[in-house]
Amino acid sequence: MAKITKDTIIMDVLKIAPQSANLFFEIGMHCLGCPSASGESIEQACMVHGADCDELVEKINALIEE
């Protein structure tokens, strides 16, 4: 089972858990198909969007474990 960290690239998260897209949408990250998502880590994206990185990573990992 993959473990997501704040250093995980957003596109990699979406490949592992496509259902996590809604979690990104909830915090205002609507650009999941843009070039930034291909090379940006969760931490970098959270800084840009003013979101709590640790909270998002927790939610993604909980979703993967379901």
N, CA, C, O and CB atoms as a CASP TS submission, in Angstrom:
PFRMAT TS
TARGET T0000
AUTHOR 0000-0000-0000
METHOD Language model
MODEL 1
PARENT N/A
ATOM      1  N   MET     1       0.849  -1.181   0.000  1.00  0.00           N
ATOM      2  CA  MET     1       0.000   0.000   0.000  1.00  0.00           C
ATOM      3  C   MET     1       0.896   1.246   0.000  1.00  0.00           C
ATOM      4  O   MET     1       1.839   1.347   0.785  1.00  0.00           O
ATOM      5  CB  MET     1      -0.967  -0.003   1.234  1.00  0.00           C
ATOM      6  N   ALA     2       0.595   2.158  -0.863  1.00  0.00           N
ATOM      7  CA  ALA     2       1.377   3.394  -0.975  1.00  0.00           C
ATOM      8  C   ALA     2       1.088   4.308   0.206  1.00  0.00           C
ATOM      9  O   ALA     2      -0.047   4.403   0.675  1.00  0.00           O
ATOM     10  CB  ALA     2       1.068   4.122  -2.301  1.00  0.00           C
ATOM     11  N   LYS     3       2.117   4.967   0.669  1.00  0.00           N
ATOM     12  CA  LYS     3       1.968   5.949   1.746  1.00  0.00           C
ATOM     13  C   LYS     3       2.263   7.317   1.151  1.00  0.00           C
ATOM     14  O   LYS     3       3.356   7.559   0.640  1.00  0.00           O
ATOM     15  CB  LYS     3       2.923   5.634   2.966  1.00  0.00           C
ATOM     16  N   ILE     4       1.293   8.200   1.221  1.00  0.00           N
ATOM     17  CA  ILE     4       1.429   9.541   0.678  1.00  0.00           C
ATOM     18  C   ILE     4       2.087  10.435   1.731  1.00  0.00           C
ATOM     19  O   ILE     4       1.753  10.369   2.914  1.00  0.00           O
ATOM     20  CB  ILE     4       0.045  10.112   0.244  1.00  0.00           C
ATOM     21  N   THR     5       3.022  11.266   1.285  1.00  0.00           N
ATOM     22  CA  THR     5       3.662  12.243   2.163  1.00  0.00           C
ATOM     23  C   THR     5       3.483  13.625   1.550  1.00  0.00           C
ATOM     24  O   THR     5       2.984  13.758   0.433  1.00  0.00           O
ATOM     25  CB  THR     5       5.178  11.913   2.377  1.00  0.00           C
ATOM     26  N   LYS     6       3.891  14.641   2.281  1.00  0.00           N
ATOM     27  CA  LYS     6       3.779  16.005   1.761  1.00  0.00           C
ATOM     28  C   LYS     6       4.681  16.236   0.559  1.00  0.00           C
ATOM     29  O   LYS     6       4.496  17.205  -0.177  1.00  0.00           O
ATOM     30  CB  LYS     6       4.114  17.007   2.847  1.00  0.00           C
ATOM     31  N   ASP     7       5.663  15.348   0.350  1.00  0.00           N
ATOM     32  CA  ASP     7       6.577  15.462  -0.783  1.00  0.00           C
ATOM     33  C   ASP     7       6.081  14.733  -2.031  1.00  0.00           C
ATOM     34  O   ASP     7       6.698  14.818  -3.093  1.00  0.00           O
ATOM     35  CB  ASP     7       7.928  14.928  -0.397  1.00  0.00           C
ATOM     36  N   THR     8       4.967  14.020  -1.898  1.00  0.00           N
ATOM     37  CA  THR     8       4.427  13.275  -3.035  1.00  0.00           C
ATOM     38  C   THR     8       3.893  14.249  -4.082  1.00  0.00           C
ATOM     39  O   THR     8       3.223  15.228  -3.753  1.00  0.00           O
ATOM     40  CB  THR     8       3.310  12.301  -2.576  1.00  0.00           C
ATOM     41  N   ILE     9       4.198  13.968  -5.336  1.00  0.00           N
ATOM     42  CA  ILE     9       3.730  14.795  -6.450  1.00  0.00           C
ATOM     43  C   ILE     9       2.223  14.571  -6.636  1.00  0.00           C
ATOM     44  O   ILE     9       1.744  13.439  -6.573  1.00  0.00           O
ATOM     45  CB  ILE     9       4.514  14.458  -7.769  1.00  0.00           C
ATOM     46  N   ILE    10       1.497  15.646  -6.861  1.00  0.00           N
ATOM     47  CA  ILE    10       0.037  15.569  -6.966  1.00  0.00           C
ATOM     48  C   ILE    10      -0.393  14.552  -8.012  1.00  0.00           C
ATOM     49  O   ILE    10      -1.300  13.759  -7.756  1.00  0.00           O
ATOM     50  CB  ILE    10      -0.543  16.939  -7.307  1.00  0.00           C
ATOM     51  N   MET    11       0.233  14.554  -9.181  1.00  0.00           N
ATOM     52  CA  MET    11      -0.161  13.619 -10.237  1.00  0.00           C
ATOM     53  C   MET    11       0.037  12.173  -9.786  1.00  0.00           C
ATOM     54  O   MET    11      -0.742  11.295 -10.158  1.00  0.00           O
ATOM     55  CB  MET    11       0.645  13.887 -11.519  1.00  0.00           C
ATOM     56  N   ASP    12       1.080  11.922  -8.981  1.00  0.00           N
ATOM     57  CA  ASP    12       1.298  10.570  -8.453  1.00  0.00           C
ATOM     58  C   ASP    12       0.179  10.183  -7.491  1.00  0.00           C
ATOM     59  O   ASP    12      -0.267   9.036  -7.483  1.00  0.00           O
ATOM     60  CB  ASP    12       2.664  10.477  -7.743  1.00  0.00           C
ATOM     61  N   VAL    13      -0.269  11.131  -6.689  1.00  0.00           N
ATOM     62  CA  VAL    13      -1.383  10.870  -5.776  1.00  0.00           C
ATOM     63  C   VAL    13      -2.613  10.473  -6.581  1.00  0.00           C
ATOM     64  O   VAL    13      -3.297   9.509  -6.239  1.00  0.00           O
ATOM     65  CB  VAL    13      -1.685  12.114  -4.892  1.00  0.00           C
ATOM     66  N   LEU    14      -2.893  11.212  -7.647  1.00  0.00           N
ATOM     67  CA  LEU    14      -4.079  10.944  -8.455  1.00  0.00           C
ATOM     68  C   LEU    14      -4.001   9.601  -9.173  1.00  0.00           C
ATOM     69  O   LEU    14      -5.028   8.970  -9.423  1.00  0.00           O
ATOM     70  CB  LEU    14      -4.275  12.051  -9.465  1.00  0.00           C
ATOM     71  N   LYS    15      -2.777   9.157  -9.511  1.00  0.00           N
ATOM     72  CA  LYS    15      -2.616   7.836 -10.123  1.00  0.00           C
ATOM     73  C   LYS    15      -2.887   6.734  -9.099  1.00  0.00           C
ATOM     74  O   LYS    15      -3.505   5.719  -9.420  1.00  0.00           O
ATOM     75  CB  LYS    15      -1.196   7.680 -10.713  1.00  0.00           C
ATOM     76  N   ILE    16      -2.425   6.937  -7.876  1.00  0.00           N
ATOM     77  CA  ILE    16      -2.604   5.959  -6.805  1.00  0.00           C
ATOM     78  C   ILE    16      -4.053   5.938  -6.326  1.00  0.00           C
ATOM     79  O   ILE    16      -4.632   4.876  -6.096  1.00  0.00           O
ATOM     80  CB  ILE    16      -1.663   6.269  -5.632  1.00  0.00           C
ATOM     81  N   ALA    17      -4.625   7.131  -6.181  1.00  0.00           N
ATOM     82  CA  ALA    17      -5.972   7.253  -5.617  1.00  0.00           C
ATOM     83  C   ALA    17      -6.762   8.332  -6.355  1.00  0.00           C
ATOM     84  O   ALA    17      -6.875   9.460  -5.875  1.00  0.00           O
ATOM     85  CB  ALA    17      -5.902   7.579  -4.105  1.00  0.00           C
ATOM     86  N   PRO    18      -7.306   7.987  -7.518  1.00  0.00           N
ATOM     87  CA  PRO    18      -8.060   8.980  -8.296  1.00  0.00           C
ATOM     88  C   PRO    18      -9.211   9.603  -7.508  1.00  0.00           C
ATOM     89  O   PRO    18      -9.599  10.745  -7.758  1.00  0.00           O
ATOM     90  CB  PRO    18      -8.604   8.339  -9.556  1.00  0.00           C
ATOM     91  N   GLN    19      -9.745   8.852  -6.566  1.00  0.00           N
ATOM     92  CA  GLN    19     -10.853   9.354  -5.750  1.00  0.00           C
ATOM     93  C   GLN    19     -10.429  10.498  -4.829  1.00  0.00           C
ATOM     94  O   GLN    19     -11.282  11.156  -4.234  1.00  0.00           O
ATOM     95  CB  GLN    19     -11.437   8.225  -4.923  1.00  0.00           C
ATOM     96  N   SER    20      -9.139  10.738  -4.708  1.00  0.00           N
ATOM     97  CA  SER    20      -8.658  11.833  -3.864  1.00  0.00           C
ATOM     98  C   SER    20      -8.859  13.205  -4.519  1.00  0.00           C
ATOM     99  O   SER    20      -8.685  14.231  -3.862  1.00  0.00           O
ATOM    100  CB  SER    20      -7.183  11.628  -3.543  1.00  0.00           C
ATOM    101  N   ALA    21      -9.217  13.231  -5.786  1.00  0.00           N
ATOM    102  CA  ALA    21      -9.423  14.508  -6.482  1.00  0.00           C
ATOM    103  C   ALA    21     -10.395  15.404  -5.716  1.00  0.00           C
ATOM    104  O   ALA    21     -10.194  16.616  -5.638  1.00  0.00           O
ATOM    105  CB  ALA    21      -9.947  14.263  -7.908  1.00  0.00           C
ATOM    106  N   ASN    22     -11.430  14.819  -5.161  1.00  0.00           N
ATOM    107  CA  ASN    22     -12.406  15.622  -4.413  1.00  0.00           C
ATOM    108  C   ASN    22     -11.784  16.323  -3.219  1.00  0.00           C
ATOM    109  O   ASN    22     -12.201  17.427  -2.867  1.00  0.00           O
ATOM    110  CB  ASN    22     -13.550  14.748  -3.944  1.00  0.00           C
ATOM    111  N   LEU    23     -10.796  15.704  -2.592  1.00  0.00           N
ATOM    112  CA  LEU    23     -10.130  16.342  -1.454  1.00  0.00           C
ATOM    113  C   LEU    23      -9.361  17.580  -1.908  1.00  0.00           C
ATOM    114  O   LEU    23      -9.313  18.584  -1.198  1.00  0.00           O
ATOM    115  CB  LEU    23      -9.178  15.349  -0.757  1.00  0.00           C
ATOM    116  N   PHE    24      -8.764  17.501  -3.085  1.00  0.00           N
ATOM    117  CA  PHE    24      -8.057  18.662  -3.629  1.00  0.00           C
ATOM    118  C   PHE    24      -9.062  19.757  -3.999  1.00  0.00           C
ATOM    119  O   PHE    24      -8.833  20.938  -3.738  1.00  0.00           O
ATOM    120  CB  PHE    24      -7.210  18.260  -4.869  1.00  0.00           C
ATOM    121  N   PHE    25     -10.173  19.347  -4.608  1.00  0.00           N
ATOM    122  CA  PHE    25     -11.203  20.325  -4.983  1.00  0.00           C
ATOM    123  C   PHE    25     -11.741  21.057  -3.751  1.00  0.00           C
ATOM    124  O   PHE    25     -11.990  22.261  -3.805  1.00  0.00           O
ATOM    125  CB  PHE    25     -12.358  19.629  -5.730  1.00  0.00           C
ATOM    126  N   GLU    26     -11.921  20.333  -2.642  1.00  0.00           N
ATOM    127  CA  GLU    26     -12.467  20.915  -1.411  1.00  0.00           C
ATOM    128  C   GLU    26     -11.619  22.068  -0.872  1.00  0.00           C
ATOM    129  O   GLU    26     -12.142  22.975  -0.225  1.00  0.00           O
ATOM    130  CB  GLU    26     -12.591  19.842  -0.349  1.00  0.00           C
ATOM    131  N   ILE    27     -10.325  22.033  -1.136  1.00  0.00           N
ATOM    132  CA  ILE    27      -9.472  23.113  -0.619  1.00  0.00           C
ATOM    133  C   ILE    27      -9.096  24.113  -1.705  1.00  0.00           C
ATOM    134  O   ILE    27      -8.187  24.925  -1.533  1.00  0.00           O
ATOM    135  CB  ILE    27      -8.207  22.533   0.001  1.00  0.00           C
ATOM    136  N   GLY    28      -9.808  24.041  -2.822  1.00  0.00           N
ATOM    137  CA  GLY    28      -9.630  25.044  -3.864  1.00  0.00           C
ATOM    138  C   GLY    28      -8.618  24.722  -4.938  1.00  0.00           C
ATOM    139  O   GLY    28      -8.285  25.578  -5.757  1.00  0.00           O
ATOM    140  N   MET    29      -8.124  23.495  -4.945  1.00  0.00           N
ATOM    141  CA  MET    29      -7.178  23.093  -5.989  1.00  0.00           C
ATOM    142  C   MET    29      -7.969  22.518  -7.161  1.00  0.00           C
ATOM    143  O   MET    29      -8.211  21.313  -7.229  1.00  0.00           O
ATOM    144  CB  MET    29      -6.137  22.048  -5.446  1.00  0.00           C
ATOM    145  N   HIS    30      -8.363  23.385  -8.070  1.00  0.00           N
ATOM    146  CA  HIS    30      -9.173  22.959  -9.205  1.00  0.00           C
ATOM    147  C   HIS    30      -8.328  22.756 -10.460  1.00  0.00           C
ATOM    148  O   HIS    30      -8.868  22.507 -11.538  1.00  0.00           O
ATOM    149  CB  HIS    30     -10.268  23.979  -9.477  1.00  0.00           C
ATOM    150  N   CYS    31      -7.029  22.860 -10.330  1.00  0.00           N
ATOM    151  CA  CYS    31      -6.136  22.798 -11.493  1.00  0.00           C
ATOM    152  C   CYS    31      -5.401  21.460 -11.562  1.00  0.00           C
ATOM    153  O   CYS    31      -4.218  21.421 -11.902  1.00  0.00           O
ATOM    154  CB  CYS    31      -5.122  23.948 -11.447  1.00  0.00           C
ATOM    155  N   LEU    32      -6.079  20.386 -11.250  1.00  0.00           N
ATOM    156  CA  LEU    32      -5.404  19.089 -11.186  1.00  0.00           C
ATOM    157  C   LEU    32      -4.883  18.614 -12.529  1.00  0.00           C
ATOM    158  O   LEU    32      -3.984  17.774 -12.572  1.00  0.00           O
ATOM    159  CB  LEU    32      -6.335  18.062 -10.631  1.00  0.00           C
ATOM    160  N   GLY    33      -5.419  19.123 -13.617  1.00  0.00           N
ATOM    161  CA  GLY    33      -4.946  18.728 -14.932  1.00  0.00           C
ATOM    162  C   GLY    33      -3.890  19.658 -15.498  1.00  0.00           C
ATOM    163  O   GLY    33      -3.377  19.422 -16.592  1.00  0.00           O
ATOM    164  N   CYS    34      -3.559  20.714 -14.763  1.00  0.00           N
ATOM    165  CA  CYS    34      -2.600  21.693 -15.284  1.00  0.00           C
ATOM    166  C   CYS    34      -1.169  21.169 -15.139  1.00  0.00           C
ATOM    167  O   CYS    34      -0.922  20.236 -14.375  1.00  0.00           O
ATOM    168  CB  CYS    34      -2.753  23.049 -14.550  1.00  0.00           C
ATOM    169  N   PRO    35      -0.237  21.763 -15.866  1.00  0.00           N
ATOM    170  CA  PRO    35       1.155  21.299 -15.802  1.00  0.00           C
ATOM    171  C   PRO    35       1.752  21.317 -14.392  1.00  0.00           C
ATOM    172  O   PRO    35       2.621  20.502 -14.082  1.00  0.00           O
ATOM    173  CB  PRO    35       2.006  22.146 -16.706  1.00  0.00           C
ATOM    174  N   SER    36       1.300  22.228 -13.544  1.00  0.00           N
ATOM    175  CA  SER    36       1.851  22.289 -12.184  1.00  0.00           C
ATOM    176  C   SER    36       1.607  20.992 -11.423  1.00  0.00           C
ATOM    177  O   SER    36       2.461  20.551 -10.653  1.00  0.00           O
ATOM    178  CB  SER    36       1.240  23.462 -11.415  1.00  0.00           C
ATOM    179  N   ALA    37       0.448  20.382 -11.634  1.00  0.00           N
ATOM    180  CA  ALA    37       0.117  19.153 -10.922  1.00  0.00           C
ATOM    181  C   ALA    37       1.058  18.015 -11.292  1.00  0.00           C
ATOM    182  O   ALA    37       1.223  17.065 -10.526  1.00  0.00           O
ATOM    183  CB  ALA    37      -1.317  18.751 -11.212  1.00  0.00           C
ATOM    184  N   SER    38       1.670  18.109 -12.453  1.00  0.00           N
ATOM    185  CA  SER    38       2.582  17.055 -12.883  1.00  0.00           C
ATOM    186  C   SER    38       3.909  17.095 -12.154  1.00  0.00           C
ATOM    187  O   SER    38       4.600  16.079 -12.081  1.00  0.00           O
ATOM    188  CB  SER    38       2.821  17.154 -14.358  1.00  0.00           C
ATOM    189  N   GLY    39       4.285  18.251 -11.610  1.00  0.00           N
ATOM    190  CA  GLY    39       5.578  18.351 -10.958  1.00  0.00           C
ATOM    191  C   GLY    39       5.560  18.979  -9.589  1.00  0.00           C
ATOM    192  O   GLY    39       6.610  19.160  -8.972  1.00  0.00           O
ATOM    193  N   GLU    40       4.380  19.315  -9.102  1.00  0.00           N
ATOM    194  CA  GLU    40       4.270  20.018  -7.821  1.00  0.00           C
ATOM    195  C   GLU    40       3.925  19.031  -6.711  1.00  0.00           C
ATOM    196  O   GLU    40       3.074  18.159  -6.885  1.00  0.00           O
ATOM    197  CB  GLU    40       3.202  21.137  -7.899  1.00  0.00           C
ATOM    198  N   SER    41       4.592  19.176  -5.573  1.00  0.00           N
ATOM    199  CA  SER    41       4.295  18.314  -4.424  1.00  0.00           C
ATOM    200  C   SER    41       3.049  18.817  -3.712  1.00  0.00           C
ATOM    201  O   SER    41       2.608  19.945  -3.930  1.00  0.00           O
ATOM    202  CB  SER    41       5.493  18.263  -3.444  1.00  0.00           C
ATOM    203  N   ILE    42       2.497  17.982  -2.876  1.00  0.00           N
ATOM    204  CA  ILE    42       1.340  18.382  -2.080  1.00  0.00           C
ATOM    205  C   ILE    42       1.709  19.600  -1.232  1.00  0.00           C
ATOM    206  O   ILE    42       0.924  20.542  -1.121  1.00  0.00           O
ATOM    207  CB  ILE    42       0.849  17.207  -1.179  1.00  0.00           C
ATOM    208  N   GLU    43       2.884  19.581  -0.645  1.00  0.00           N
ATOM    209  CA  GLU    43       3.313  20.695   0.203  1.00  0.00           C
ATOM    210  C   GLU    43       3.383  22.007  -0.586  1.00  0.00           C
ATOM    211  O   GLU    43       2.924  23.045  -0.109  1.00  0.00           O
ATOM    212  CB  GLU    43       4.681  20.387   0.829  1.00  0.00           C
ATOM    213  N   GLN    44       3.949  21.961  -1.774  1.00  0.00           N
ATOM    214  CA  GLN    44       4.056  23.167  -2.595  1.00  0.00           C
ATOM    215  C   GLN    44       2.670  23.698  -2.966  1.00  0.00           C
ATOM    216  O   GLN    44       2.419  24.901  -2.896  1.00  0.00           O
ATOM    217  CB  GLN    44       4.872  22.879  -3.867  1.00  0.00           C
ATOM    218  N   ALA    45       1.787  22.803  -3.354  1.00  0.00           N
ATOM    219  CA  ALA    45       0.437  23.210  -3.743  1.00  0.00           C
ATOM    220  C   ALA    45      -0.321  23.789  -2.553  1.00  0.00           C
ATOM    221  O   ALA    45      -1.058  24.765  -2.700  1.00  0.00           O
ATOM    222  CB  ALA    45      -0.335  22.019  -4.331  1.00  0.00           C
ATOM    223  N   CYS    46      -0.147  23.203  -1.395  1.00  0.00           N
ATOM    224  CA  CYS    46      -0.840  23.705  -0.198  1.00  0.00           C
ATOM    225  C   CYS    46      -0.345  25.098   0.164  1.00  0.00           C
ATOM    226  O   CYS    46      -1.130  25.943   0.595  1.00  0.00           O
ATOM    227  CB  CYS    46      -0.635  22.746   0.992  1.00  0.00           C
ATOM    228  N   MET    47       0.944  25.342  -0.006  1.00  0.00           N
ATOM    229  CA  MET    47       1.469  26.680   0.280  1.00  0.00           C
ATOM    230  C   MET    47       0.818  27.717  -0.641  1.00  0.00           C
ATOM    231  O   MET    47       0.434  28.799  -0.195  1.00  0.00           O
ATOM    232  CB  MET    47       3.010  26.707   0.114  1.00  0.00           C
ATOM    233  N   VAL    48       0.698  27.379  -1.916  1.00  0.00           N
ATOM    234  CA  VAL    48       0.114  28.294  -2.891  1.00  0.00           C
ATOM    235  C   VAL    48      -1.361  28.545  -2.597  1.00  0.00           C
ATOM    236  O   VAL    48      -1.860  29.657  -2.770  1.00  0.00           O
ATOM    237  CB  VAL    48       0.279  27.740  -4.305  1.00  0.00           C
ATOM    238  N   HIS    49      -2.054  27.488  -2.147  1.00  0.00           N
ATOM    239  CA  HIS    49      -3.502  27.589  -1.938  1.00  0.00           C
ATOM    240  C   HIS    49      -3.887  27.883  -0.492  1.00  0.00           C
ATOM    241  O   HIS    49      -5.074  27.944  -0.169  1.00  0.00           O
ATOM    242  CB  HIS    49      -4.165  26.315  -2.376  1.00  0.00           C
ATOM    243  N   GLY    50      -2.900  28.065   0.380  1.00  0.00           N
ATOM    244  CA  GLY    50      -3.186  28.401   1.771  1.00  0.00           C
ATOM    245  C   GLY    50      -3.901  27.296   2.530  1.00  0.00           C
ATOM    246  O   GLY    50      -4.756  27.562   3.375  1.00  0.00           O
ATOM    247  N   ALA    51      -3.545  26.055   2.223  1.00  0.00           N
ATOM    248  CA  ALA    51      -4.187  24.906   2.865  1.00  0.00           C
ATOM    249  C   ALA    51      -3.227  24.227   3.834  1.00  0.00           C
ATOM    250  O   ALA    51      -2.010  24.379   3.730  1.00  0.00           O
ATOM    251  CB  ALA    51      -4.677  23.898   1.810  1.00  0.00           C
ATOM    252  N   ASP    52      -3.788  23.481   4.771  1.00  0.00           N
ATOM    253  CA  ASP    52      -3.008  22.742   5.752  1.00  0.00           C
ATOM    254  C   ASP    52      -2.519  21.437   5.114  1.00  0.00           C
ATOM    255  O   ASP    52      -3.307  20.523   4.871  1.00  0.00           O
ATOM    256  CB  ASP    52      -3.849  22.458   7.037  1.00  0.00           C
ATOM    257  N   CYS    53      -1.249  21.363   4.854  1.00  0.00           N
ATOM    258  CA  CYS    53      -0.648  20.225   4.160  1.00  0.00           C
ATOM    259  C   CYS    53      -0.801  18.928   4.960  1.00  0.00           C
ATOM    260  O   CYS    53      -1.181  17.898   4.405  1.00  0.00           O
ATOM    261  CB  CYS    53       0.832  20.497   3.890  1.00  0.00           C
ATOM    262  N   ASP    54      -0.512  18.978   6.240  1.00  0.00           N
ATOM    263  CA  ASP    54      -0.580  17.775   7.064  1.00  0.00           C
ATOM    264  C   ASP    54      -1.999  17.213   7.108  1.00  0.00           C
ATOM    265  O   ASP    54      -2.194  15.999   7.064  1.00  0.00           O
ATOM    266  CB  ASP    54      -0.091  18.074   8.479  1.00  0.00           C
ATOM    267  N   GLU    55      -2.980  18.099   7.195  1.00  0.00           N
ATOM    268  CA  GLU    55      -4.378  17.670   7.225  1.00  0.00           C
ATOM    269  C   GLU    55      -4.766  16.997   5.909  1.00  0.00           C
ATOM    270  O   GLU    55      -5.437  15.965   5.916  1.00  0.00           O
ATOM    271  CB  GLU    55      -5.302  18.870   7.503  1.00  0.00           C
ATOM    272  N   LEU    56      -4.352  17.570   4.789  1.00  0.00           N
ATOM    273  CA  LEU    56      -4.666  16.987   3.489  1.00  0.00           C
ATOM    274  C   LEU    56      -4.012  15.619   3.334  1.00  0.00           C
ATOM    275  O   LEU    56      -4.652  14.680   2.862  1.00  0.00           O
ATOM    276  CB  LEU    56      -4.215  17.920   2.362  1.00  0.00           C
ATOM    277  N   VAL    57      -2.756  15.496   3.722  1.00  0.00           N
ATOM    278  CA  VAL    57      -2.048  14.212   3.623  1.00  0.00           C
ATOM    279  C   VAL    57      -2.748  13.158   4.476  1.00  0.00           C
ATOM    280  O   VAL    57      -2.893  12.013   4.046  1.00  0.00           O
ATOM    281  CB  VAL    57      -0.567  14.364   4.065  1.00  0.00           C
ATOM    282  N   GLU    58      -3.182  13.529   5.672  1.00  0.00           N
ATOM    283  CA  GLU    58      -3.927  12.601   6.543  1.00  0.00           C
ATOM    284  C   GLU    58      -5.188  12.119   5.864  1.00  0.00           C
ATOM    285  O   GLU    58      -5.483  10.923   5.872  1.00  0.00           O
ATOM    286  CB  GLU    58      -4.282  13.269   7.878  1.00  0.00           C
ATOM    287  N   LYS    59      -5.938  13.037   5.275  1.00  0.00           N
ATOM    288  CA  LYS    59      -7.194  12.679   4.613  1.00  0.00           C
ATOM    289  C   LYS    59      -6.955  11.774   3.417  1.00  0.00           C
ATOM    290  O   LYS    59      -7.708  10.825   3.196  1.00  0.00           O
ATOM    291  CB  LYS    59      -7.938  13.932   4.171  1.00  0.00           C
ATOM    292  N   ILE    60      -5.921  12.057   2.647  1.00  0.00           N
ATOM    293  CA  ILE    60      -5.619  11.221   1.480  1.00  0.00           C
ATOM    294  C   ILE    60      -5.241   9.808   1.923  1.00  0.00           C
ATOM    295  O   ILE    60      -5.729   8.830   1.356  1.00  0.00           O
ATOM    296  CB  ILE    60      -4.475  11.845   0.642  1.00  0.00           C
ATOM    297  N   ASN    61      -4.377   9.695   2.932  1.00  0.00           N
ATOM    298  CA  ASN    61      -3.973   8.371   3.417  1.00  0.00           C
ATOM    299  C   ASN    61      -5.144   7.603   4.006  1.00  0.00           C
ATOM    300  O   ASN    61      -5.233   6.387   3.838  1.00  0.00           O
ATOM    301  CB  ASN    61      -2.872   8.504   4.457  1.00  0.00           C
ATOM    302  N   ALA    62      -6.044   8.298   4.695  1.00  0.00           N
ATOM    303  CA  ALA    62      -7.237   7.636   5.240  1.00  0.00           C
ATOM    304  C   ALA    62      -8.117   7.123   4.108  1.00  0.00           C
ATOM    305  O   ALA    62      -8.684   6.034   4.203  1.00  0.00           O
ATOM    306  CB  ALA    62      -8.038   8.605   6.144  1.00  0.00           C
ATOM    307  N   LEU    63      -8.230   7.897   3.048  1.00  0.00           N
ATOM    308  CA  LEU    63      -9.030   7.491   1.893  1.00  0.00           C
ATOM    309  C   LEU    63      -8.418   6.262   1.221  1.00  0.00           C
ATOM    310  O   LEU    63      -9.147   5.361   0.806  1.00  0.00           O
ATOM    311  CB  LEU    63      -9.147   8.649   0.884  1.00  0.00           C
ATOM    312  N   ILE    64      -7.126   6.217   1.113  1.00  0.00           N
ATOM    313  CA  ILE    64      -6.448   5.082   0.496  1.00  0.00           C
ATOM    314  C   ILE    64      -6.639   3.813   1.333  1.00  0.00           C
ATOM    315  O   ILE    64      -6.772   2.719   0.786  1.00  0.00           O
ATOM    316  CB  ILE    64      -4.950   5.385   0.320  1.00  0.00           C
ATOM    317  N   GLU    65      -6.652   3.963   2.646  1.00  0.00           N
ATOM    318  CA  GLU    65      -6.778   2.811   3.541  1.00  0.00           C
ATOM    319  C   GLU    65      -8.184   2.219   3.558  1.00  0.00           C
ATOM    320  O   GLU    65      -8.376   1.082   3.987  1.00  0.00           O
ATOM    321  CB  GLU    65      -6.386   3.208   4.940  1.00  0.00           C
ATOM    322  N   GLU    66      -9.176   2.998   3.088  1.00  0.00           N
ATOM    323  CA  GLU    66     -10.568   2.501   3.105  1.00  0.00           C
ATOM    324  C   GLU    66     -10.751   1.337   2.177  1.00  0.00           C
ATOM    325  O   GLU    66     -11.854   0.801   2.070  1.00  0.00           O
ATOM    326  CB  GLU    66     -11.540   3.604   2.725  1.00  0.00           C
TER
END
